[in-house]
Amino acid sequence: MAELLLEFLSEEIPARMQGRARDDLARLLGNGLRGAGLEFSAIETYATPRRLTAVVDGLPARSPDLREEKKGPRVDAPDAALQGFVKSAGLKSIEDAETREDKKGGYYVALIERAGRTTADVVAEIVPHIVRNFPWPKSMRWGSGKLRWVRPLHSILCILDGKVVPFEVDGIQTNDETRGHRFLAPKPFSVKGFKDYVQKLEKACVVLDSAERASRILQGARKAAKTEGLTLVEDEALLAENAGLTEWPVALMGGFDQSFLDVPAEVLATAMKAHQKAFSLKKGDALANRFIVVANLEAEDGGHAITAGNERVIAARLADAKFFFEQDRGISLEDRVPKLKDIIFHEKLGSQYDRIQRVRMLARDIAPLVGADPDLAERAAILSKADLLSDMVGEFPELQGVMGSYYALDQDEDPVVAAAIAKHYKPLGPGDDVPRDPVAIAVAFADKLDTLVGFWAIDEKPTGSKDPYALRRAALGVIRIVLERGARVNLMAVLETQLNQFKPGARGLVRWGGRDVEQRNVDLLSFFADRLKVYLREQGARHDLVDAVFALGGDDLLLIVRRVDALGQFLETEDGANLLTGTKRAINILRIEEKKDGRVYDQPPDPSLFHEPQEKALARAVDEVEQAAASAVANEDFEAAMAAMALLRAPVDEFFETVTVNASEPELRENRLRLLNRIRATTQTVADFTKIEG
């Protein structure tokens, strides 16, 4: 079995594109090889700032010979159809095809044989196609060539089983040579295979694996921090970016003037990260006036010049940040609020000022439901977007909310209000914390619901993979707040109240999008259900159980999840599994017979027509269980409701073992179908069993 080594050496590939480029190369190369009939044992891809590399193990020497049959038209088909078949099958004439018979008569079959090709020939064919059609988010042309690549492409290394696979792309001829670090080892050198390639790159000051580069950065930064008695503020995204910017990473420590520590720590950390890709350091719980930068080489002077250059740049950036902070403190948040009228949130939903008028009212309504002070919730909502007009947020948009909190404290706002301003955007993603304080919960809840309801009102909903307004994230944020903080909110009522603010003539809305309030609420509630399924599936729950509970209606997400949990635990028991089987059997029989008869059997069964003791026992059990389950559900005791359902298991089993539902006597048959309907109705006290798989 052979090994294929492929490297594209170019000018610097942006760090943000490297991960996707690796995935795309693995996909395109793998699909191309398999499409040509070449199977392999493994494919690995790597990226550095200057190279995109793939290694494929376990390739055969050639692709197998192929013999396939292509079915053609009937023998009496029109001549045009016959000629089209001849052309598509690569035949000289229709006489070259075989004729076969089936129930409808004769038809043509072409036997197509394709000889296998050497793996080198296949690689020489598919790689140029990959290069010319590589899906870079952005690409460029250079010089007089027509090739597009992320940056100018210098060379293509392509070795199969130790030998160069010859081909060229836009004048670039393949070879067995690569280059090391741009400054430390720029001369070309040849390699024989992947192991040799990795070893020689290491000697030429290039660490091929991005995970290894990230590890070296992290260990170097931790070691440098420890020598100064400091702690590294770890940041996975920043670590990955630095790994994508360097081939030979070296962590260096620098510092800045102590006076800058008067500026909020988030500002300093963000400024250093944004401008110099620098890591912050802490001394205890406070930010230290030190930082870590990552150089792309080991300098002869130990990195002193590189550190000094970074210190000068960071000092200038922090001076700007300090100036912005002092300037912003001169204008109160309350004075900024009216100016939000000049910031358009969405052309159909009005300005940010219009939006906070909706959010403040909704936050006030939600506050009692989550144990928050309505006045504080409304105040926090009013001030929540004011920092969008600050110079600091203009420079660092990621600090919105955070800066509003600092300015609010500086202007003697209630600390609870300030904290809510900082937290009202949360959670920003699956790994982000949800707000803890009730006031922050109320404002965060209101902010996200207003976004969702507003875009539903103008029919700007997510479609497929497109979600430009992050509505899925907003819905997931609402769900997480409800579940992780135990918020009891009647969603339908809140949605209806909020959606009424978007009717024609209401603040901020240009016009309706076509449907009424009730239908929009149903659609939005269904959207929440879909997001809840995704969330619960990621937590290990079954989506069909969510369907089974949602089918009964209801919009208290916390209760729905509690019911799903109880249902899941019940179905894992022997009683639950057997009851599910029996209930589904009853429902299937009932559905078939109702369809055949053109009617439903939803009337109560007649006790006088119960001939078998199993019928009577089932009827008694259904009555008792339905009452007990309904009472338990009303008390929100879903475990007790499931325990009541378990009492149905034995009567249902015995009924189906001894009783014939479709009796020859019409009145007995109808009465037994009515009894089956009682099983269906009773189980729907806790869930719609038709939605449950298995």
SVG drawing of the C-alpha trace seen along z (x, -y; Angstrom):
<svg xmlns="http://www.w3.org/2000/svg" viewBox="-76 -65 97 80">
<polyline fill="none" stroke="black" stroke-width="0.4" points="0.0,0.0 1.2,-3.5 1.3,-6.8 0.4,-10.1 1.9,-13.4 0.5,-16.6 1.5,-20.2 0.4,-23.6 3.0,-26.2 1.7,-29.8 1.9,-33.2 0.2,-33.6 -3.2,-31.9 -5.4,-33.9 -5.7,-32.0 -9.5,-32.1 -9.5,-30.1 -7.1,-27.4 -9.4,-25.0 -12.1,-25.0 -9.4,-24.7 -8.1,-21.5 -11.6,-20.1 -12.3,-21.0 -9.0,-19.4 -9.8,-16.2 -13.3,-16.1 -12.3,-17.0 -9.3,-14.7 -11.1,-11.8 -14.2,-12.1 -12.0,-12.3 -10.0,-9.2 -13.1,-7.2 -14.9,-8.4 -12.1,-6.9 -12.5,-3.6 -9.4,-4.1 -10.0,-3.2 -7.5,-4.2 -7.1,-3.6 -6.7,-7.2 -6.4,-10.8 -4.9,-13.6 -4.7,-17.3 -2.6,-20.1 -2.3,-23.8 0.2,-26.4 0.3,-30.1 2.2,-29.1 1.1,-25.6 -1.9,-23.3 -0.9,-19.6 -2.6,-16.3 -1.3,-12.7 -3.2,-9.7 -2.3,-6.2 -3.1,-2.8 -3.6,-3.6 -3.5,-0.7 -1.2,-0.8 -4.1,-1.2 -7.9,-1.4 -9.8,1.8 -11.2,2.8 -14.9,1.9 -17.8,3.8 -21.2,2.4 -24.6,2.8 -26.6,-0.1 -30.3,0.5 -31.6,-1.1 -35.0,-1.8 -37.5,0.8 -36.6,2.5 -39.6,0.8 -38.6,-2.7 -38.4,-5.6 -35.1,-5.9 -34.2,-9.1 -34.3,-7.3 -32.2,-4.5 -29.6,-6.8 -29.4,-8.7 -28.8,-5.5 -26.1,-4.5 -24.3,-7.8 -24.6,-7.8 -23.4,-4.2 -20.4,-4.8 -21.6,-2.2 -20.9,-2.3 -24.5,-1.2 -27.5,0.4 -26.4,3.8 -23.6,3.7 -26.2,3.8 -27.8,7.0 -31.5,7.5 -33.3,9.0 -36.9,9.8 -39.1,8.9 -42.9,8.9 -43.4,6.0 -41.2,7.3 -37.7,6.8 -35.3,4.0 -31.7,3.1 -28.7,3.5 -25.2,2.1 -22.3,3.9 -19.7,1.3 -16.2,2.3 -13.6,-0.2 -10.0,0.7 -8.4,-0.4 -5.9,-3.2 -2.7,-3.7 -3.1,-5.7 -0.6,-8.3 -2.8,-8.9 -5.8,-9.4 -4.0,-11.8 -2.6,-13.8 -6.2,-14.2 -8.1,-15.1 -5.5,-17.4 -5.5,-20.1 -9.3,-20.0 -9.2,-20.5 -6.7,-23.4 -8.8,-25.2 -12.1,-24.7 -11.0,-25.0 -13.8,-26.8 -11.8,-29.5 -14.1,-32.1 -12.0,-34.7 -9.4,-34.2 -7.2,-36.2 -5.4,-36.1 -1.8,-37.4 0.5,-38.2 -0.7,-37.2 -2.1,-33.8 -5.7,-32.8 -5.5,-30.6 -7.3,-31.7 -6.0,-30.8 -6.3,-32.3 -2.8,-33.9 -0.2,-33.5 0.6,-29.8 4.3,-29.1 4.7,-25.4 2.9,-22.0 4.6,-19.0 3.1,-15.7 4.7,-12.4 3.2,-9.0 5.1,-6.1 8.3,-8.2 8.0,-9.3 6.8,-12.7 3.4,-12.6 4.0,-14.8 1.4,-17.4 1.2,-21.2 -1.4,-23.8 -1.2,-27.2 2.5,-26.8 3.3,-25.4 5.0,-22.1 4.9,-19.5 8.1,-18.4 9.3,-16.8 10.6,-20.1 9.3,-22.4 10.7,-25.2 11.0,-25.8 10.5,-28.9 10.4,-32.1 13.3,-33.7 15.0,-31.0 15.2,-28.3 14.1,-29.7 16.1,-27.4 14.2,-24.6 14.8,-20.9 13.5,-17.6 11.5,-15.0 10.8,-11.3 7.6,-10.9 5.4,-12.2 7.7,-11.1 10.7,-12.6 8.6,-15.7 7.6,-16.3 11.2,-15.7 12.8,-18.1 10.2,-20.8 10.9,-20.6 14.6,-21.1 13.6,-24.0 11.7,-25.6 8.2,-24.7 5.7,-22.9 3.3,-21.3 0.5,-20.3 -1.6,-23.3 -2.5,-21.5 1.2,-21.1 1.8,-24.8 -1.1,-25.7 0.3,-23.4 3.8,-25.1 2.2,-28.5 0.2,-27.6 3.0,-25.9 5.4,-28.7 2.9,-31.4 2.2,-29.5 5.9,-29.1 6.6,-32.8 3.7,-33.8 4.8,-31.5 8.3,-32.9 6.7,-36.3 4.2,-34.9 1.3,-35.6 -1.5,-33.6 -2.3,-33.4 -5.8,-34.4 -6.4,-31.5 -8.4,-32.1 -9.0,-29.2 -10.0,-31.4 -6.9,-33.6 -4.7,-30.5 -6.0,-29.0 -5.5,-32.3 -1.9,-32.6 -1.3,-29.0 -2.7,-30.0 -0.3,-33.0 2.9,-31.2 5.0,-28.3 7.6,-28.4 5.8,-30.0 7.7,-31.6 5.9,-33.1 7.3,-36.5 6.3,-38.6 5.9,-42.4 4.4,-45.0 2.6,-48.4 2.4,-51.3 0.7,-50.7 -1.6,-53.8 -3.5,-52.0 -5.0,-49.6 -7.4,-52.4 -9.3,-51.4 -11.6,-48.4 -9.9,-45.1 -12.2,-44.0 -11.1,-47.0 -7.4,-46.4 -7.7,-42.7 -9.8,-43.4 -7.5,-46.1 -4.4,-43.8 -6.2,-40.9 -7.7,-42.9 -4.6,-44.8 -1.7,-42.6 -3.2,-39.1 -1.8,-39.3 -2.8,-37.3 -3.6,-39.0 -2.1,-38.1 -3.5,-38.2 -2.0,-38.7 -4.5,-37.1 -7.9,-38.2 -6.8,-41.5 -5.3,-42.2 -1.6,-42.6 0.3,-45.2 1.9,-42.4 1.0,-40.5 2.1,-37.6 2.7,-38.0 3.6,-35.2 6.5,-35.7 7.0,-33.6 10.7,-33.0 13.5,-32.7 15.3,-36.0 19.0,-36.3 18.5,-38.9 16.0,-36.7 13.0,-38.6 13.8,-41.9 13.3,-44.0 10.0,-42.2 8.8,-42.7 9.7,-46.4 7.9,-46.9 4.8,-45.3 5.0,-47.3 5.0,-50.6 2.0,-49.6 0.0,-48.3 0.9,-51.5 -0.6,-53.6 -3.7,-51.4 -4.3,-51.5 -3.8,-55.2 -6.6,-55.4 -8.8,-53.1 -8.2,-55.2 -9.1,-58.4 -12.3,-56.8 -13.2,-55.6 -12.7,-59.1 -14.6,-60.7 -17.5,-58.3 -17.8,-58.9 -18.6,-62.6 -22.0,-61.7 -24.6,-59.9 -26.3,-56.8 -29.7,-58.4 -28.7,-61.4 -27.6,-58.9 -31.0,-57.1 -32.9,-59.7 -30.0,-59.5 -30.8,-55.9 -33.5,-57.1 -30.7,-57.7 -29.6,-54.1 -31.8,-51.9 -32.3,-48.4 -34.1,-47.2 -35.8,-49.2 -39.1,-47.4 -38.7,-47.3 -37.6,-50.8 -34.7,-52.3 -32.9,-51.0 -35.0,-53.6 -38.2,-52.0 -36.9,-48.7 -36.0,-49.5 -39.5,-51.0 -40.9,-47.5 -38.3,-45.7 -38.8,-47.8 -42.5,-47.0 -41.9,-43.3 -39.2,-43.2 -41.6,-44.8 -44.2,-42.2 -41.8,-39.3 -40.1,-40.6 -42.8,-39.2 -42.6,-35.8 -38.9,-35.4 -38.9,-37.1 -37.4,-40.4 -38.3,-44.0 -40.3,-45.4 -39.0,-49.0 -35.3,-47.8 -36.0,-45.5 -37.6,-48.4 -34.7,-50.8 -32.1,-48.3 -34.0,-47.7 -34.1,-51.5 -30.4,-51.9 -29.4,-48.5 -28.5,-49.8 -27.2,-53.3 -23.5,-52.2 -23.9,-51.6 -23.4,-55.3 -20.1,-55.3 -16.7,-55.7 -15.5,-52.6 -18.2,-50.3 -17.6,-52.0 -14.0,-50.9 -14.7,-47.5 -18.3,-46.3 -17.7,-43.1 -17.8,-45.2 -21.4,-46.3 -23.3,-45.7 -20.0,-45.5 -19.2,-49.1 -22.8,-50.1 -22.4,-48.4 -19.3,-50.3 -20.8,-53.6 -24.0,-52.8 -21.9,-52.2 -19.9,-55.3 -23.2,-57.3 -24.6,-55.8 -27.1,-53.5 -28.3,-50.6 -25.7,-47.8 -28.5,-45.4 -29.3,-47.5 -25.7,-47.8 -25.3,-44.0 -28.4,-43.5 -27.0,-45.8 -23.8,-43.7 -25.6,-40.4 -28.7,-41.1 -27.0,-39.8 -26.3,-36.5 -26.1,-33.6 -24.2,-34.4 -23.6,-30.7 -23.8,-27.1 -20.8,-27.6 -21.8,-30.9 -23.3,-31.3 -26.9,-32.4 -27.8,-35.4 -28.3,-34.6 -29.8,-37.7 -33.6,-37.9 -33.4,-41.4 -30.8,-40.4 -32.9,-37.3 -36.0,-39.5 -34.1,-41.9 -32.3,-39.1 -35.5,-37.3 -37.3,-40.4 -34.5,-41.3 -34.4,-38.0 -38.2,-37.6 -38.5,-41.0 -36.0,-40.0 -37.8,-36.8 -41.3,-38.3 -40.2,-41.3 -38.6,-39.3 -41.5,-36.8 -43.8,-39.8 -42.1,-40.9 -41.6,-37.3 -37.8,-37.4 -37.4,-33.9 -34.4,-31.5 -34.4,-29.4 -32.2,-26.3 -28.7,-27.1 -29.2,-30.9 -29.9,-32.8 -28.6,-36.4 -30.3,-37.7 -29.1,-34.8 -32.7,-33.9 -31.8,-30.3 -29.3,-31.6 -31.9,-33.9 -34.4,-31.1 -31.8,-28.8 -30.9,-31.6 -34.6,-31.8 -34.7,-28.0 -31.5,-27.9 -32.7,-30.8 -36.0,-28.9 -34.4,-25.6 -31.3,-26.6 -32.9,-29.3 -36.2,-27.6 -38.2,-30.5 -41.9,-29.8 -43.3,-31.8 -46.4,-31.2 -44.8,-31.7 -48.0,-32.0 -49.4,-34.8 -46.1,-36.7 -45.7,-36.2 -49.2,-37.5 -48.7,-40.6 -45.4,-41.4 -46.6,-40.7 -49.5,-43.1 -46.9,-45.9 -46.0,-45.2 -49.5,-45.7 -49.9,-48.4 -49.6,-51.8 -47.6,-50.4 -44.1,-51.7 -41.5,-50.6 -43.4,-48.4 -43.8,-49.4 -46.5,-46.8 -47.6,-43.3 -46.3,-40.4 -49.6,-38.6 -50.8,-36.4 -52.6,-37.1 -51.3,-37.1 -52.5,-33.6 -50.9,-31.9 -47.6,-33.8 -47.6,-32.7 -48.2,-29.1 -45.3,-29.3 -43.0,-30.9 -43.9,-28.3 -43.2,-25.6 -39.8,-27.2 -39.1,-27.0 -40.1,-23.4 -37.6,-22.6 -34.9,-24.5 -35.8,-22.6 -35.5,-19.3 -32.0,-20.3 -31.1,-21.3 -32.5,-18.2 -30.9,-15.9 -27.5,-17.5 -28.2,-16.7 -29.0,-13.1 -32.8,-13.2 -34.9,-11.7 -36.5,-14.1 -39.6,-11.9 -40.4,-12.3 -40.4,-16.0 -42.8,-15.6 -45.0,-13.4 -45.3,-16.0 -45.5,-19.0 -48.4,-17.4 -50.5,-17.9 -50.1,-21.6 -48.7,-23.8 -46.0,-26.5 -44.4,-26.3 -41.0,-25.0 -39.9,-24.1 -42.9,-21.8 -42.5,-20.3 -38.9,-19.3 -39.9,-17.9 -42.6,-15.9 -40.1,-14.7 -37.7,-13.6 -40.4,-11.7 -41.7,-10.0 -38.2,-9.0 -37.5,-7.4 -40.9,-5.6 -40.3,-4.1 -37.0,-2.7 -38.9,-0.5 -40.5,2.8 -44.0,1.5 -43.4,-1.6 -42.0,0.4 -44.8,2.9 -47.5,0.2 -46.1,-1.6 -46.4,1.6 -49.9,2.2 -51.0,-1.4 -49.6,-1.6 -51.4,1.6 -54.7,0.2 -54.1,-3.1 -53.2,-1.3 -56.3,0.9 -58.4,-2.1 -57.0,-4.1 -57.4,-1.3 -61.0,-0.6 -62.0,-4.3 -60.6,-4.9 -62.5,-1.8 -65.7,-2.8 -65.4,-6.5 -66.2,-7.5 -64.5,-8.0 -65.2,-5.9 -64.9,-8.6 -68.1,-7.9 -67.9,-6.2 -68.2,-2.4 -71.4,-0.8 -70.6,1.3 -73.5,3.6 -71.8,4.9 -68.6,6.0 -68.8,9.8 -65.3,10.7 -63.8,10.1 -60.7,8.6 -62.9,5.9 -64.4,5.0 -60.9,5.0 -59.5,2.7 -62.5,0.3 -62.1,0.0 -58.3,-0.5 -58.7,-3.1 -61.2,-5.1 -58.9,-4.9 -55.7,-5.7 -57.1,-8.6 -58.3,-10.3 -55.1,-9.6 -52.9,-10.7 -54.9,-13.9 -54.7,-14.8 -50.9,-14.2 -50.4,-16.3 -52.5,-19.1 -50.2,-19.0 -47.1,-19.0 -46.1,-15.6 -45.1,-13.8 -43.4,-10.9 -46.7,-10.1 -48.5,-10.5 -46.2,-7.9 -46.6,-5.6 -50.4,-5.7 -49.9,-4.9 -47.9,-1.8 -51.1,-0.4 -52.5,-0.1 -49.8,2.3 -51.3,5.6 -55.0,4.9 -54.0,3.9 -51.8,7.0 -54.6,9.3 -57.2,7.6 -55.2,8.2 -54.4,11.8 -58.0,12.9 -60.4,10.4 -61.1,10.2 -61.7,6.5 -63.2,7.1 -66.0,9.3 -68.6,10.7 -71.4,8.9 -71.4,5.2 -72.4,3.9 -69.6,5.8 -67.0,4.6 -68.1,1.0 -68.0,1.1 -64.5,2.6 -63.3,-0.1 -64.7,-2.7 -62.7,-1.0 -59.6,-1.2 -60.3,-4.9 -60.4,-5.2 -56.8,-3.8 -55.8,-6.4 -57.4,-9.2 -56.0,-8.2 -52.4,-7.9 -52.8,-11.3 -53.0,-12.6 -49.2,-12.4 -48.1,-12.2 -49.2,-11.4 -47.9,-7.8 -48.3,-7.9 -45.3,-10.2 -43.0,-7.9 -40.7,-5.7 -40.2,-2.0"/>
</svg>
